[in-house]
Amino acid sequence: MLGITPQPCGSNSDSDGDGAGQELLMASLDYELRVKALRNEAYRQALSEVAGEVYESVYTKTFCEAMRKHRTEWGITPL
Protein backbone atom coordinates (compact mmCIF):
# COMPACT_ATOMS: atom_id res chain seq x y z
CA MET A 1 0.00 0.00 0.00
CA LEU A 2 2.74 2.47 0.90
CA GLY A 3 5.24 1.03 -1.53
CA ILE A 4 7.55 -0.22 1.24
CA THR A 5 8.90 -3.72 0.79
CA PRO A 6 9.69 -5.48 4.07
CA GLN A 7 13.32 -6.56 4.34
CA PRO A 8 14.60 -9.38 6.53
CA CYS A 9 16.88 -8.36 9.39
CA GLY A 10 20.44 -7.79 8.27
CA SER A 11 19.57 -7.50 4.58
CA ASN A 12 19.45 -3.70 4.62
CA SER A 13 22.31 -2.23 2.63
CA ASP A 14 22.68 0.58 5.19
CA SER A 15 24.59 -0.81 8.14
CA ASP A 16 23.66 2.12 10.43
CA GLY A 17 19.89 1.57 10.04
CA ASP A 18 19.37 4.92 8.32
CA GLY A 19 17.29 3.28 5.57
CA ALA A 20 14.72 2.08 8.09
CA GLY A 21 14.52 5.59 9.51
CA GLN A 22 13.93 7.00 6.04
CA GLU A 23 11.17 4.46 5.43
CA LEU A 24 9.50 5.38 8.71
CA LEU A 25 9.77 9.07 7.87
CA MET A 26 8.26 8.53 4.43
CA ALA A 27 5.46 6.41 5.91
CA SER A 28 4.76 9.12 8.48
CA LEU A 29 4.67 11.84 5.82
CA ASP A 30 2.41 9.69 3.64
CA TYR A 31 0.06 9.17 6.57
CA GLU A 32 -0.07 12.92 7.27
CA LEU A 33 -0.87 13.64 3.63
CA ARG A 34 -3.66 11.07 3.63
CA VAL A 35 -5.16 12.52 6.82
CA LYS A 36 -5.03 16.05 5.35
CA ALA A 37 -6.65 14.82 2.14
CA LEU A 38 -9.45 13.15 4.11
CA ARG A 39 -10.04 16.31 6.15
CA ASN A 40 -10.04 18.46 3.01
CA GLU A 41 -12.56 16.14 1.39
CA ALA A 42 -14.77 16.28 4.50
CA TYR A 43 -14.64 20.10 4.50
CA ARG A 44 -15.35 20.18 0.76
CA GLN A 45 -18.36 17.91 1.21
CA ALA A 46 -19.67 19.95 4.16
CA LEU A 47 -19.33 23.20 2.20
CA SER A 48 -21.10 21.62 -0.74
CA GLU A 49 -24.00 20.57 1.48
CA VAL A 50 -24.23 24.05 3.03
CA ALA A 51 -24.12 25.66 -0.41
CA GLY A 52 -26.92 23.36 -1.56
CA GLU A 53 -29.06 24.31 1.44
CA VAL A 54 -28.45 28.02 0.85
CA TYR A 55 -29.25 27.66 -2.86
CA GLU A 56 -32.49 25.82 -2.09
CA SER A 57 -33.54 28.44 0.45
CA VAL A 58 -32.79 31.39 -1.84
CA TYR A 59 -34.42 29.69 -4.83
CA THR A 60 -37.58 28.93 -2.83
CA LYS A 61 -37.81 32.48 -1.49
CA THR A 62 -37.22 34.02 -4.93
CA PHE A 63 -39.74 31.69 -6.56
CA CYS A 64 -42.40 32.50 -3.96
CA GLU A 65 -41.81 36.24 -4.34
CA ALA A 66 -42.04 35.98 -8.13
CA MET A 67 -45.27 33.98 -7.91
CA ARG A 68 -46.72 36.49 -5.45
CA LYS A 69 -45.84 39.31 -7.86
CA HIS A 70 -47.41 37.49 -10.82
CA ARG A 71 -50.58 36.72 -8.85
CA THR A 72 -50.90 40.41 -8.04
CA GLU A 73 -50.34 41.37 -11.69
CA TRP A 74 -52.85 38.78 -12.89
CA GLY A 75 -55.42 39.71 -10.23
CA ILE A 76 -55.40 36.29 -8.59
CA THR A 77 -56.13 36.26 -4.86
CA PRO A 78 -53.73 34.27 -2.65
CA LEU A 79 -54.89 30.84 -1.52
Distance bins in CASP14 RR format, pairs under 12 A and 6 or more apart:
PFRMAT RR
TARGET T0000
AUTHOR 0000-0000-0000
RMODE 2
METHOD distances of the structure
MODEL  1
1 27 0 0 0 0 1 0 0 0 0 0 0
1 30 0 0 0 0 1 0 0 0 0 0 0
1 31 0 0 0 0 0 1 0 0 0 0 0
1 34 0 0 0 0 0 1 0 0 0 0 0
2 23 0 0 0 0 1 0 0 0 0 0 0
2 24 0 0 0 0 0 1 0 0 0 0 0
2 25 0 0 0 0 0 1 0 0 0 0 0
2 26 1 0 0 1 0 0 0 0 0 0 0
2 27 1 0 1 0 0 0 0 0 0 0 0
2 28 0 0 0 0 0 1 0 0 0 0 0
2 29 0 0 0 0 0 1 0 0 0 0 0
2 30 1 0 1 0 0 0 0 0 0 0 0
2 31 0 0 0 0 1 0 0 0 0 0 0
2 33 0 0 0 0 0 1 0 0 0 0 0
2 34 0 0 0 0 1 0 0 0 0 0 0
3 23 0 0 0 0 1 0 0 0 0 0 0
3 26 0 0 0 0 1 0 0 0 0 0 0
3 27 0 0 0 0 1 0 0 0 0 0 0
3 30 0 0 0 0 1 0 0 0 0 0 0
4 19 0 0 0 0 0 1 0 0 0 0 0
4 20 0 0 0 0 1 0 0 0 0 0 0
4 21 0 0 0 0 0 1 0 0 0 0 0
4 22 0 0 0 0 0 1 0 0 0 0 0
4 23 1 0 1 0 0 0 0 0 0 0 0
4 24 0 0 0 0 1 0 0 0 0 0 0
4 25 0 0 0 0 0 1 0 0 0 0 0
4 26 1 0 0 1 0 0 0 0 0 0 0
4 27 1 0 0 1 0 0 0 0 0 0 0
4 28 0 0 0 0 0 1 0 0 0 0 0
4 30 0 0 0 0 1 0 0 0 0 0 0
4 31 0 0 0 0 0 1 0 0 0 0 0
5 11 0 0 0 0 0 1 0 0 0 0 0
5 12 0 0 0 0 0 1 0 0 0 0 0
5 23 0 0 0 0 1 0 0 0 0 0 0
6 12 0 0 0 0 0 1 0 0 0 0 0
6 20 0 0 0 0 0 1 0 0 0 0 0
6 23 0 0 0 0 1 0 0 0 0 0 0
7 13 0 0 0 0 1 0 0 0 0 0 0
7 14 0 0 0 0 0 1 0 0 0 0 0
7 17 0 0 0 0 0 1 0 0 0 0 0
7 19 0 0 0 0 1 0 0 0 0 0 0
7 20 0 0 0 0 1 0 0 0 0 0 0
7 23 0 0 0 0 1 0 0 0 0 0 0
9 17 0 0 0 0 0 1 0 0 0 0 0
9 20 0 0 0 0 0 1 0 0 0 0 0
10 17 0 0 0 0 1 0 0 0 0 0 0
10 19 0 0 0 0 0 1 0 0 0 0 0
10 20 0 0 0 0 0 1 0 0 0 0 0
11 17 0 0 0 0 0 1 0 0 0 0 0
11 19 0 0 0 0 0 1 0 0 0 0 0
11 20 0 0 0 0 0 1 0 0 0 0 0
12 18 0 0 0 0 1 0 0 0 0 0 0
12 19 1 0 0 1 0 0 0 0 0 0 0
12 20 1 0 0 1 0 0 0 0 0 0 0
12 21 0 0 0 0 0 1 0 0 0 0 0
12 22 0 0 0 0 0 1 0 0 0 0 0
12 23 0 0 0 0 1 0 0 0 0 0 0
13 19 0 0 0 0 1 0 0 0 0 0 0
13 20 0 0 0 0 0 1 0 0 0 0 0
13 22 0 0 0 0 0 1 0 0 0 0 0
14 20 1 0 0 1 0 0 0 0 0 0 0
14 21 0 0 0 0 1 0 0 0 0 0 0
14 22 0 0 0 0 1 0 0 0 0 0 0
14 23 0 0 0 0 0 1 0 0 0 0 0
16 22 0 0 0 0 0 1 0 0 0 0 0
17 23 0 0 0 0 1 0 0 0 0 0 0
17 24 0 0 0 0 0 1 0 0 0 0 0
18 24 0 0 0 0 0 1 0 0 0 0 0
18 25 0 0 0 0 0 1 0 0 0 0 0
19 25 0 0 0 0 1 0 0 0 0 0 0
19 26 0 0 0 0 1 0 0 0 0 0 0
19 27 0 0 0 0 0 1 0 0 0 0 0
20 26 0 0 0 0 0 1 0 0 0 0 0
20 27 0 0 0 0 0 1 0 0 0 0 0
21 27 0 0 0 0 1 0 0 0 0 0 0
21 28 0 0 0 0 1 0 0 0 0 0 0
21 29 0 0 0 0 0 1 0 0 0 0 0
22 28 0 0 0 0 0 1 0 0 0 0 0
22 29 0 0 0 0 0 1 0 0 0 0 0
23 29 0 0 0 0 0 1 0 0 0 0 0
23 30 0 0 0 0 0 1 0 0 0 0 0
24 30 0 0 0 0 0 1 0 0 0 0 0
24 31 0 0 0 0 0 1 0 0 0 0 0
25 31 0 0 0 0 0 1 0 0 0 0 0
25 32 0 0 0 0 0 1 0 0 0 0 0
26 32 0 0 0 0 0 1 0 0 0 0 0
26 33 0 0 0 0 0 1 0 0 0 0 0
27 33 0 0 0 0 0 1 0 0 0 0 0
27 34 0 0 0 0 0 1 0 0 0 0 0
28 34 0 0 0 0 0 1 0 0 0 0 0
28 35 0 0 0 0 0 1 0 0 0 0 0
29 35 0 0 0 0 0 1 0 0 0 0 0
29 36 0 0 0 0 0 1 0 0 0 0 0
30 36 0 0 0 0 0 1 0 0 0 0 0
30 37 0 0 0 0 0 1 0 0 0 0 0
31 37 0 0 0 0 0 1 0 0 0 0 0
31 38 0 0 0 0 0 1 0 0 0 0 0
32 38 0 0 0 0 0 1 0 0 0 0 0
32 39 0 0 0 0 0 1 0 0 0 0 0
33 39 0 0 0 0 0 1 0 0 0 0 0
33 40 0 0 0 0 0 1 0 0 0 0 0
34 40 0 0 0 0 0 1 0 0 0 0 0
34 41 0 0 0 0 0 1 0 0 0 0 0
35 41 0 0 0 0 0 1 0 0 0 0 0
35 42 0 0 0 0 0 1 0 0 0 0 0
36 42 0 0 0 0 0 1 0 0 0 0 0
36 43 0 0 0 0 0 1 0 0 0 0 0
37 43 0 0 0 0 0 1 0 0 0 0 0
37 44 0 0 0 0 0 1 0 0 0 0 0
38 44 0 0 0 0 0 1 0 0 0 0 0
38 45 0 0 0 0 0 1 0 0 0 0 0
39 45 0 0 0 0 0 1 0 0 0 0 0
39 46 0 0 0 0 0 1 0 0 0 0 0
40 46 0 0 0 0 0 1 0 0 0 0 0
40 47 0 0 0 0 0 1 0 0 0 0 0
41 47 0 0 0 0 0 1 0 0 0 0 0
41 48 0 0 0 0 0 1 0 0 0 0 0
42 48 0 0 0 0 0 1 0 0 0 0 0
42 49 0 0 0 0 0 1 0 0 0 0 0
43 49 0 0 0 0 0 1 0 0 0 0 0
43 50 0 0 0 0 0 1 0 0 0 0 0
44 50 0 0 0 0 0 1 0 0 0 0 0
44 51 0 0 0 0 0 1 0 0 0 0 0
45 51 0 0 0 0 0 1 0 0 0 0 0
45 52 0 0 0 0 0 1 0 0 0 0 0
46 52 0 0 0 0 0 1 0 0 0 0 0
46 53 0 0 0 0 0 1 0 0 0 0 0
47 53 0 0 0 0 0 1 0 0 0 0 0
47 54 0 0 0 0 0 1 0 0 0 0 0
48 54 0 0 0 0 0 1 0 0 0 0 0
48 55 0 0 0 0 0 1 0 0 0 0 0
49 55 0 0 0 0 0 1 0 0 0 0 0
49 56 0 0 0 0 0 1 0 0 0 0 0
50 56 0 0 0 0 0 1 0 0 0 0 0
50 57 0 0 0 0 0 1 0 0 0 0 0
51 57 0 0 0 0 0 1 0 0 0 0 0
51 58 0 0 0 0 0 1 0 0 0 0 0
52 58 0 0 0 0 1 0 0 0 0 0 0
52 59 0 0 0 0 1 0 0 0 0 0 0
52 60 0 0 0 0 0 1 0 0 0 0 0
53 59 0 0 0 0 0 1 0 0 0 0 0
53 60 0 0 0 0 0 1 0 0 0 0 0
54 60 0 0 0 0 0 1 0 0 0 0 0
54 61 0 0 0 0 0 1 0 0 0 0 0
55 61 0 0 0 0 0 1 0 0 0 0 0
55 62 0 0 0 0 0 1 0 0 0 0 0
55 63 0 0 0 0 0 1 0 0 0 0 0
56 62 0 0 0 0 0 1 0 0 0 0 0
56 63 0 0 0 0 0 1 0 0 0 0 0
57 63 0 0 0 0 0 1 0 0 0 0 0
57 64 0 0 0 0 0 1 0 0 0 0 0
58 64 0 0 0 0 0 1 0 0 0 0 0
58 65 0 0 0 0 0 1 0 0 0 0 0
59 65 0 0 0 0 0 1 0 0 0 0 0
59 66 0 0 0 0 0 1 0 0 0 0 0
60 66 0 0 0 0 0 1 0 0 0 0 0
60 67 0 0 0 0 0 1 0 0 0 0 0
61 67 0 0 0 0 0 1 0 0 0 0 0
61 68 0 0 0 0 0 1 0 0 0 0 0
62 68 0 0 0 0 0 1 0 0 0 0 0
62 69 0 0 0 0 0 1 0 0 0 0 0
63 69 0 0 0 0 0 1 0 0 0 0 0
63 70 0 0 0 0 0 1 0 0 0 0 0
64 70 0 0 0 0 0 1 0 0 0 0 0
64 71 0 0 0 0 0 1 0 0 0 0 0
64 78 0 0 0 0 0 1 0 0 0 0 0
65 71 0 0 0 0 0 1 0 0 0 0 0
65 72 0 0 0 0 0 1 0 0 0 0 0
66 72 0 0 0 0 0 1 0 0 0 0 0
66 73 0 0 0 0 0 1 0 0 0 0 0
67 73 0 0 0 0 0 1 0 0 0 0 0
67 74 0 0 0 0 0 1 0 0 0 0 0
67 76 0 0 0 0 1 0 0 0 0 0 0
67 78 0 0 0 0 1 0 0 0 0 0 0
67 79 0 0 0 0 0 1 0 0 0 0 0
68 74 0 0 0 0 0 1 0 0 0 0 0
68 75 0 0 0 0 0 1 0 0 0 0 0
68 76 0 0 0 0 1 0 0 0 0 0 0
68 77 0 0 0 0 0 1 0 0 0 0 0
68 78 1 0 0 1 0 0 0 0 0 0 0
68 79 0 0 0 0 0 1 0 0 0 0 0
69 75 0 0 0 0 0 1 0 0 0 0 0
69 76 0 0 0 0 0 1 0 0 0 0 0
69 78 0 0 0 0 0 1 0 0 0 0 0
70 76 0 0 0 0 1 0 0 0 0 0 0
70 78 0 0 0 0 0 1 0 0 0 0 0
71 77 1 0 0 1 0 0 0 0 0 0 0
71 78 1 0 0 1 0 0 0 0 0 0 0
71 79 0 0 0 0 1 0 0 0 0 0 0
72 78 0 0 0 0 1 0 0 0 0 0 0
END
